[in-house]
Amino acid sequence: MSDKKLDKKTQVTGILKALGLVFGDIGTSPIYTLTVIFILTGRTEQNVIGVLSLIFWTLILLVTVQYTWLAMSLGKRGEGGTVVLREILVPLLKSSRHAAFVTLLSFIGISLIVGDGVITPAISILSAVEGMLLIPGLEETAQGTLILIAGVIAIVLFSFQKKGTDKISGAFGPIVLVWFLSLAVSGVASIIQVPGVAKAINPWYAVRFFLDNGVAGFFVLSEVILCATGGEALYADMGHLGREPIVRAWSGVFVALVLNYFGQGAFILTHPEAKNVLFEMIFYQARFLYIPFLLLSIMATVIASQAMISGMFSIVYQGIATRILPMFKIDYTSTERQSQIYIGFVNWFLLIAVLFIMYEFRESSKLAAAYGLAVTGTMTLTGIMMTWIYSLRKKFVRAGISFFVMLVSATYLLSNTYKIPHGGYWSLIIAAIPFLIIMLYRTGQRKLYYALQPLPLDVFLLSYNQIYAQAPRIKGTALFFAKDAREMPPYVVHTMFKNNIIYEDNIIVSIVKREDPFGVTGFFKEELAPGLRTFEVQMGYMEVPDVEEILREAGVSEKTIFYGVEDIQATNIIWQLFSVIKKLTPNIVQFYKLPANKLHGVVTRVEM
């Protein structure tokens, strides 16, 4: 096969994977977006054209310009997301106060994505299941039954995560491709009836919508943003697939979405009584295809939810690797792709939150009243950080465009504050949970570091050399884990000096995070003293390395592994919570899955 054919095949495969992994969320937005918007506003021709114009330009500015152009040109080794923007921006800043502010912004961004991520499966699956109401004989199905069906689908989806999605993810792309083709064809069929909707491409109609509707028109923006939910996934998932397949796929997805939205607008003009716009449009156009389309929509929403769950795992994985989140237990579900991971705590937290949100809101239209607040918050924070990066890099044209797009995002965020008393507070409450965990963990770790007072290496070596020369030594090799070999943690001091446990060969192992996202290397550094060596594992900030394998490759065959265990004593409720987090999450040696039969935990009591 020629190189050209191979290249084309690779491109097509990349585009199909992008469809399955990245575009599920934004691709299922047509199920509910226009339905929800026209609950708030009148169905006049001017309003319909104005709303379609707003949707068209929202997709252009907030998805095409902000994410596929500006954000996706910022990355580290092809990796994207809020954590990556922080990693790019902080080294460019001279002020530590500015660096702290950017770090806080990234924490808020991560938390908002989690808050929004909970609502994505709930609204997507529930809105698709509600399409059953148009099937003859099922019109009177109770809302409780629909919630139960949606809940069962969610439970099955989340229960499947531990087995891994690698085997079925290959089918995601073709299913989503059929979904987008269906959206495009149904849209064109309606546009033929009312071709005048095409004039919505002119931004003047969006402006006129505000002039005609005033403050009410401004609050309609809070529902218009639903067309762009999932846009942030284009950047966050860049590391899985690379920039090119996502950008190429978006050009086709954009056309399919615009055709469908315009088609729905045309359908509203000819059927102003329509309630569930997309499903009623399909039912009207091709009744015999309605049930297959309904099943396709449910599959598409499950795929959208799967992409969100995988995205949540990736975000938490980034948080663990950059040491802003506790070391939750990670399982790898694929031998081929390290990005295919499972984090039990995250999975079950999301499932409980999704089921609660479904039960709390009961209807997809009510869920839409809470959806979008976190998305616009994330988009605004991304805009701020991008503008800052481009300004510091003296790319002023891009900085100016980024600033303009950030103002647009901020306008959407402002309009979404209207949702806070109508259920939007739930996305903030859910987002507050990871934010508080991050802040508590970071602050607690810092306080713990100062409480434990590591011993400077030169002071440590004075005592070590004496004891190593005089005390009886145990045969074999012992490993000790330390963040930095220049500062010895108290448990090493206690083990060697107070308990007189000295091996013939003592190796201090430190794991160091690099500024680039990928790559792992392990090597011996200088010998510190007789019988005392240091071994350093350098890893990209997106890596969780196999430490045991790295040590084996370096020829290390240890007899025992020592590690520190903090016994935290606290009367303050905040530090008691921190103590619970520390007890529930694995420590460094458990996290890196070192052999349990060689582990010896050395307890140090800490008063906080």
C-alpha positions in Angstrom: 0.0 0.0 0.0 1.4 3.4 -1.0 2.3 6.1 1.6 -0.5 8.3 0.3 -3.1 5.6 0.9 -1.7 4.8 4.3 -1.7 8.5 5.2 -5.4 8.8 4.1 -6.3 5.7 6.0 -4.6 7.1 9.1 -6.5 10.4 8.7 -9.8 8.7 8.4 -9.1 6.5 11.4 -8.1 9.6 13.4 -11.3 11.4 12.4 -13.5 8.4 13.4 -11.7 8.1 16.8 -12.2 11.9 17.3 -15.9 11.6 16.6 -16.3 8.8 19.1 -14.1 10.2 21.9 -14.5 14.0 21.6 -17.7 15.1 19.9 -20.4 13.1 21.7 -21.3 15.9 24.1 -21.5 18.7 21.7 -23.1 16.3 19.1 -26.0 15.5 21.4 -26.8 19.1 22.2 -29.4 19.4 19.4 -31.6 17.0 21.3 -32.5 19.7 23.9 -31.0 23.1 23.0 -33.8 24.6 20.8 -36.5 22.9 22.8 -35.3 24.7 26.0 -34.6 28.0 24.3 -38.2 28.3 23.0 -39.6 27.6 26.5 -38.2 31.0 27.3 -39.0 33.0 24.2 -41.8 33.5 21.7 -41.8 31.5 18.4 -42.0 34.4 16.0 -40.0 34.4 12.8 -37.7 37.2 14.0 -37.0 35.3 17.3 -36.3 32.0 15.5 -33.9 33.6 13.0 -32.3 35.6 15.8 -31.7 32.5 17.9 -30.3 30.5 15.0 -27.9 33.4 14.3 -26.8 33.3 18.0 -26.2 29.6 17.8 -24.2 29.9 14.5 -22.0 32.6 15.9 -21.6 30.9 19.3 -20.2 27.8 17.5 -17.9 30.0 15.4 -16.5 32.1 18.3 -16.5 29.8 21.3 -15.8 26.5 19.7 -14.0 27.2 16.4 -12.0 30.3 17.3 -11.5 29.8 21.1 -10.8 26.0 21.1 -9.9 24.7 17.6 -7.7 27.6 16.7 -6.4 29.5 19.8 -6.4 26.9 22.6 -5.3 24.0 20.5 -2.3 25.9 19.3 -1.2 26.0 23.0 -0.1 22.6 24.3 2.8 20.6 25.6 3.8 17.6 23.5 0.3 17.7 22.1 -1.5 17.6 25.5 -4.2 20.2 26.3 -6.5 21.2 29.2 -6.6 23.6 32.1 -3.7 21.9 33.9 -1.6 22.3 30.7 -2.4 26.0 30.4 -1.2 26.5 34.0 2.0 24.6 33.3 2.6 26.9 30.2 1.7 30.1 32.0 3.4 29.8 35.4 7.0 29.7 34.0 6.3 32.9 32.0 5.3 34.8 35.2 7.8 36.8 37.2 5.6 37.4 40.2 4.9 34.6 42.7 1.6 36.3 43.5 0.6 36.0 39.8 1.6 32.4 39.8 -0.5 31.7 42.8 -3.5 33.4 41.1 -3.1 31.3 38.0 -2.8 28.2 40.1 -6.1 29.1 41.8 -7.7 29.8 38.4 -6.7 26.3 37.2 -8.1 24.7 40.4 -11.4 26.5 39.8 -11.3 25.4 36.1 -10.8 21.7 37.0 -13.6 21.9 39.6 -16.1 23.5 37.2 -15.4 20.8 34.6 -16.3 18.2 37.2 -19.4 20.1 38.2 -20.5 20.3 34.6 -19.5 16.8 33.9 -22.1 15.4 36.3 -24.9 17.1 34.4 -23.8 16.0 31.0 -24.8 12.3 31.3 -27.9 13.2 33.3 -29.3 15.7 30.7 -28.1 13.7 27.6 -29.5 10.3 28.6 -32.7 11.6 30.2 -33.5 13.9 27.1 -33.0 10.9 24.7 -35.2 8.6 26.9 -37.9 11.2 26.9 -38.1 10.7 23.1 -40.1 7.5 23.9 -43.1 9.7 24.6 -43.7 10.1 20.8 -44.0 6.3 20.2 -47.7 5.4 19.8 -48.9 3.7 22.9 -46.1 5.2 25.1 -47.4 8.8 25.2 -48.7 8.4 28.8 -45.5 6.9 30.2 -44.9 8.4 33.7 -41.9 10.6 34.2 -40.8 8.4 37.1 -40.6 5.4 34.6 -38.4 7.5 32.2 -36.1 8.5 35.1 -35.9 4.8 36.1 -34.9 3.8 32.5 -32.3 6.6 32.3 -31.0 5.6 35.7 -30.6 2.0 34.7 -28.7 3.1 31.5 -26.4 5.3 33.7 -25.8 2.4 36.2 -24.9 0.0 33.4 -22.6 2.6 31.8 -20.7 3.3 35.0 -20.5 -0.3 36.1 -18.8 -1.2 32.8 -16.0 1.3 33.3 -13.8 -1.1 35.3 -13.7 -3.5 32.4 -12.3 -0.7 30.2 -13.7 0.9 27.1 -10.8 0.0 24.8 -12.6 -2.9 23.1 -15.8 -1.1 22.4 -14.4 2.4 21.7 -13.6 1.3 18.1 -17.4 1.2 17.5 -18.0 4.6 18.9 -16.7 6.6 15.9 -18.9 4.9 13.2 -22.1 5.2 15.5 -21.4 8.9 16.1 -20.7 9.4 12.3 -24.2 7.9 11.6 -25.6 10.2 14.2 -24.2 13.3 12.6 -25.2 12.2 9.1 -28.8 11.7 10.5 -28.7 15.2 12.0 -27.5 16.7 8.7 -30.0 14.9 6.5 -33.0 15.7 8.8 -31.8 19.3 8.9 -31.6 19.6 5.2 -35.1 18.1 4.7 -36.6 20.8 6.9 -34.5 23.7 5.5 -35.9 22.8 2.0 -39.3 23.6 3.4 -38.2 27.1 4.7 -35.0 28.1 3.0 -35.2 31.6 4.5 -33.7 30.3 7.7 -30.2 30.4 5.9 -30.1 34.2 6.4 -29.4 33.5 10.1 -25.7 33.3 9.1 -25.8 37.1 9.0 -24.8 38.3 12.6 -27.2 41.3 12.3 -30.1 39.0 13.1 -28.4 38.0 16.4 -27.9 41.7 17.2 -31.6 42.5 16.3 -32.7 39.7 18.6 -31.2 41.6 21.6 -32.7 44.9 20.4 -36.2 43.3 20.1 -36.0 41.3 23.4 -33.9 43.5 25.7 -33.0 41.9 29.1 -35.1 38.8 28.3 -32.9 38.3 25.2 -29.8 38.5 27.3 -31.0 35.7 29.6 -31.8 33.6 26.5 -28.0 33.4 26.1 -27.9 31.2 29.1 -29.7 28.5 27.0 -28.0 29.3 23.7 -24.7 28.2 25.3 -26.1 24.7 25.5 -25.2 24.3 21.8 -21.5 24.7 22.7 -21.4 22.4 25.8 -18.6 19.9 25.1 -16.6 22.4 23.1 -14.0 22.4 25.9 -13.5 18.7 25.4 -11.8 19.4 22.0 -8.9 20.9 23.9 -8.9 18.7 27.0 -8.9 15.5 24.9 -6.1 16.7 22.5 -3.5 14.5 24.1 -5.5 11.3 23.2 -5.6 12.0 19.5 -3.5 15.0 18.6 -4.7 18.3 17.1 -5.2 17.4 13.4 -7.9 14.7 13.7 -10.0 16.8 16.0 -9.7 20.0 13.8 -10.5 17.9 10.7 -13.5 16.2 12.4 -14.8 19.5 13.7 -15.2 21.0 10.2 -17.7 18.2 9.4 -19.3 18.2 12.8 -19.8 22.0 12.6 -21.6 21.7 9.2 -23.9 18.8 10.5 -24.8 20.8 13.7 -25.6 24.0 11.8 -27.7 22.2 9.3 -29.7 20.5 12.0 -30.2 23.6 14.1 -31.3 25.5 11.1 -33.6 22.6 10.2 -35.1 22.6 13.7 -35.6 26.4 13.3 -37.5 25.8 10.0 -39.6 23.1 11.7 -40.6 25.5 14.5 -41.7 28.0 12.0 -44.0 25.5 10.3 -45.0 23.6 13.5 -45.0 26.3 16.3 -46.8 23.9 18.6 -43.8 21.5 18.7 -42.5 20.8 22.2 -39.7 18.2 21.8 -38.4 19.8 18.6 -35.8 17.3 17.3 -37.8 14.2 17.9 -41.0 15.7 16.6 -39.2 16.8 13.5 -37.9 13.2 12.8 -41.3 11.8 13.7 -42.9 14.1 11.2 -40.3 13.5 8.4 -40.0 9.7 8.6 -42.3 8.0 11.1 -41.0 4.5 10.1 -37.4 5.5 11.0 -38.4 7.1 14.4 -37.6 4.1 16.6 -34.2 3.4 15.0 -33.4 7.2 15.4 -34.5 7.1 19.1 -32.2 4.1 19.7 -29.4 5.8 17.8 -29.9 9.0 20.0 -29.7 6.9 23.2 -26.5 5.2 21.9 -25.1 8.7 21.0 -25.9 10.0 24.5 -24.2 7.0 26.1 -21.1 7.6 24.0 -21.2 11.3 25.0 -21.4 10.3 28.7 -18.6 7.8 28.1 -16.4 10.6 26.7 -17.2 12.7 29.8 -16.3 9.9 32.2 -13.0 9.2 30.4 -12.4 13.0 30.5 -13.0 13.1 34.2 -10.5 10.2 34.7 -8.0 12.2 32.6 -8.5 15.4 34.6 -8.1 13.6 38.0 -5.1 11.7 36.6 -3.5 15.1 35.7 -4.3 16.4 39.2 -2.6 13.3 40.8 0.4 13.5 38.5 0.9 17.3 39.3 0.3 16.6 43.0 -2.7 18.8 43.5 -5.0 15.8 44.2 -4.6 12.9 46.6 -3.2 9.6 45.1 -6.5 7.9 44.3 -6.1 4.3 43.3 -5.6 4.0 39.5 -6.2 0.8 37.4 -5.1 0.5 33.8 -7.7 -1.0 31.6 -5.7 -1.3 28.4 -2.3 -2.9 27.8 -1.8 -0.8 24.6 -3.0 2.7 25.7 -1.9 4.2 29.0 -4.6 6.9 28.7 -7.3 4.1 29.2 -7.5 4.2 33.0 -10.1 3.6 35.7 -10.3 5.5 39.0 -12.9 3.8 41.3 -13.5 6.8 43.6 -14.2 9.1 40.7 -16.4 6.6 38.9 -18.7 6.0 41.9 -18.8 9.6 42.9 -19.9 10.6 39.4 -22.6 7.8 39.3 -24.1 8.8 42.6 -24.1 12.5 41.6 -25.7 11.7 38.2 -28.5 9.6 39.7 -29.1 12.3 42.3 -29.3 15.0 39.6 -31.7 12.9 37.6 -33.9 12.4 40.6 -33.7 16.0 41.8 -34.6 17.6 38.4 -36.8 14.9 37.0 -37.1 16.5 33.5 -34.4 17.3 30.9 -35.9 20.8 30.4 -35.5 21.5 34.1 -32.0 20.1 34.0 -31.2 22.6 31.2 -32.0 25.3 33.8 -28.9 24.2 35.7 -26.7 23.4 32.8 -24.1 25.7 31.2 -23.0 27.7 34.3 -19.9 25.6 34.8 -19.2 25.4 31.0 -19.1 29.2 30.6 -17.0 29.5 33.8 -14.5 27.1 32.3 -14.5 28.9 28.9 -14.0 32.3 30.6 -11.0 31.0 32.7 -9.5 29.4 29.5 -9.9 32.8 27.8 -8.2 34.6 30.6 -5.2 32.2 30.7 -4.8 32.2 26.9 -4.9 36.0 26.6 -2.2 36.1 29.3 0.0 33.6 27.6 -0.3 35.3 24.2 0.4 38.7 25.7 3.6 37.4 27.5 4.7 35.8 24.3 4.1 39.1 22.5 1.7 37.6 20.1 -0.6 40.6 20.3 -3.0 39.8 17.4 -3.8 36.5 19.0 -4.0 38.1 22.4 -6.5 40.6 21.1 -8.7 38.0 19.5 -8.4 35.8 22.7 -9.4 38.8 24.8 -12.5 39.4 22.6 -13.5 35.8 22.8 -13.0 35.8 26.6 -15.4 38.8 26.8 -18.0 36.8 24.8 -17.5 33.9 27.2 -17.8 36.2 30.2 -21.1 37.6 28.8 -22.5 34.1 28.6 -21.3 33.4 32.1 -23.0 36.6 33.3 -26.3 35.5 31.6 -25.9 32.1 33.3 -26.0 33.6 36.8 -29.7 33.7 36.2 -29.7 29.9 36.5 -28.2 29.9 40.0 -31.5 30.1 41.9 -33.2 27.7 39.3 -30.9 24.8 40.0 -27.6 26.1 38.8 -26.4 26.1 42.4 -26.2 22.3 42.2 -23.4 22.4 39.6 -21.6 24.9 41.9 -22.1 22.6 44.9 -20.8 19.6 43.0 -17.8 21.7 41.7 -17.1 22.8 45.3 -16.4 19.2 46.3 -13.2 18.7 44.1 -12.2 22.4 44.8 -12.3 21.9 48.6 -10.5 18.6 48.3 -7.7 20.2 46.2 -7.4 23.2 48.6 -7.5 21.0 51.7 -5.0 18.5 50.3 -2.5 21.2 49.1 -2.7 23.1 52.3 -2.5 20.0 54.4 0.5 18.6 52.5 2.3 21.9 53.0 1.6 22.0 56.7 2.6 18.3 57.0 5.9 19.1 55.3 6.7 21.9 57.8 5.5 19.7 60.8 7.8 16.8 59.8 10.9 19.0 59.4 13.2 17.0 57.1 16.9 16.8 58.0 19.4 18.5 55.7 21.6 16.0 53.9 24.9 17.3 55.4 23.6 17.0 59.0 22.1 13.5 58.2 25.5 12.3 56.7 27.4 13.1 59.9 25.4 10.6 61.9 25.0 8.2 59.0 28.7 7.8 58.5 29.3 7.0 62.2 26.5 4.5 62.4 27.4 2.8 59.1 31.0 2.3 60.2 30.2 1.0 63.8 26.7 -0.7 63.7 26.2 -4.2 62.4 24.8 -4.1 58.9 22.0 -6.2 57.4 22.8 -8.0 54.2 21.0 -6.9 51.0 19.5 -3.7 49.7 16.9 -1.4 51.3 14.9 1.3 49.5 13.8 4.5 51.2 11.4 6.9 49.4 12.0 10.7 49.7 10.8 13.7 47.7 14.3 15.1 47.5 17.5 13.3 48.5 18.9 16.6 49.8 16.4 16.5 52.6 15.9 13.3 54.6 12.4 12.7 55.9 12.0 11.9 59.6 11.1 8.2 59.0 14.5 7.6 57.4 16.2 9.2 60.5 14.1 7.1 62.9 14.7 3.8 61.0 18.5 4.2 60.8 19.5 6.2 63.9 16.9 5.3 66.5 16.2 1.7 65.5 19.7 1.0 64.2 18.4 -0.6 61.0 21.2 -0.2 58.5 21.5 -2.3 55.3 24.7 -2.9 53.4 23.2 -1.1 50.5 20.8 1.8 51.2 19.1 3.5 48.2 17.2 6.8 48.5 14.6 6.8 45.7 13.0 10.1 44.7 10.4 10.7 42.0 10.7 14.0 40.2 8.1 15.7 38.0 9.4 17.3 34.8 7.8 20.2 33.0 7.0 18.2 29.9 4.0 15.9 30.0 5.4 12.5 28.8 8.5 10.4 29.2 10.0 8.4 32.1 13.7 7.9 32.9 15.4 6.3 36.0 19.1 6.6 36.9 21.6 6.5 39.7 23.0 9.8 40.9 26.2 10.3 42.8 27.0 8.1 45.8 26.3 10.1 48.9 28.4 8.0 51.4 29.6 4.4 51.7 26.5 2.2 51.3 24.2 5.2 50.5 23.1 5.8 46.9 20.4 7.9 45.3 18.2 6.8 42.5 16.0 9.4 40.7 12.9 8.7 38.6 12.1 11.6 36.3 8.6 11.6 34.9 6.5 13.8 32.7 3.7 15.5 34.6 1.1 13.3 32.9 2.9 10.0 33.7 2.4 7.5 36.5 5.4 5.3 36.0 6.0 1.6 36.8 8.6 2.3 39.5 9.3 -1.4 40.2 10.0 -2.1 36.5 12.3 1.0 36.3 14.3 -0.3 39.4 14.6 -3.8 37.8 15.9 -2.3 34.6 18.6 -0.5 36.7 19.6 -3.7 38.3 18.1 -3.0 41.7 17.0 -6.1 43.6 15.8 -4.8 47.0 15.3 -7.0 50.1 12.9 -4.5 51.8 11.2 -1.1 51.1 10.7 1.4 53.9 8.2 4.2 53.6 6.8 6.9 55.9 3.3 6.8 57.4 1.9 9.9 59.1 -0.3 9.3 62.1 -2.1 12.7 62.1 -3.6 13.8 65.5 -5.9 16.9 65.2 -8.6 18.6 67.1 -9.4 21.0 64.3 -12.3 19.6 62.1 -10.4 20.8 58.9 -7.2 18.8 59.7 -9.3 15.8 60.9 -10.8 15.8 57.3 -7.3 16.0 55.9 -6.4 13.0 58.1 -9.4 11.0 56.8 -8.3 11.8 53.1 -4.8 10.6 53.9 -6.0 7.4 55.4 -8.5 6.6 52.6 -6.0 7.2 49.7 -2.9 5.0 49.0 0.5 6.3 50.1 3.3 6.6 47.6 4.5 2.9 47.6 0.9 1.6 47.4 0.1 4.0 44.6 3.1 2.8 42.5 2.2 -0.8 43.3 5.5 -1.9 44.8 5.6 -5.5 46.1 3.5 -5.7 49.3 5.6 -8.5 50.9 8.7 -6.1 51.0 7.0 -3.1 52.4 7.6 -1.7 55.9 5.7 1.4 57.0 7.4 3.6 59.6 4.9 5.6 61.6 5.5 9.2 62.6 3.0 10.9 64.8 2.2 14.5 63.7 0.2 17.1 65.7 -1.8 19.4 63.5 
